[in-house]
Amino acid sequence: MKIKGLALPVALVCCTVLAGCSTATVVTLQNGTQYLTKDAPKTKSKDGFYEFEDISGKTVRVRADEVATVKKEE
């Protein structure tokens, strides 16, 4: 079997494994607003913000002091 013939199946397996690694997360702000994310948000950056992508694909940046909790969705 040629190497090129193995490339597609190997790529599909890798994509499937990586898709299973994401964990839905709920980010709750001090004012009660909740964001459902596809994956855990990036930790607080040097400028004091959390950055994440919500389930609609929109990139959201919030100040760290506005975040009340970051929990895995149950």
PELIN-V29432 format. One record per residue. RES is the residue in one letter. D_FIRST is the distance of its C-alpha to the first C-alpha in whole Angstrom. Layout:
RES:D_FIRST
RES:D_FIRST
This chain:
M:0
K:4
I:7
K:9
G:7
L:8
A:11
L:13
P:13
V:14
A:16
L:18
V:18
C:20
C:22
T:23
V:24
L:26
A:28
G:29
C:31
S:33
T:37
A:39
T:42
V:46
V:48
T:52
L:54
Q:58
N:59
G:57
T:55
Q:51
Y:48
L:45
T:42
K:38
D:38
A:40
P:42
K:42
T:45
K:48
S:48
K:50
D:52
G:53
F:50
Y:48
E:45
F:43
E:41
D:43
I:41
S:42
G:40
K:43
T:44
V:47
R:49
V:51
R:54
A:53
D:57
E:56
V:53
A:55
T:52
V:48
K:46
K:43
E:44
E:44
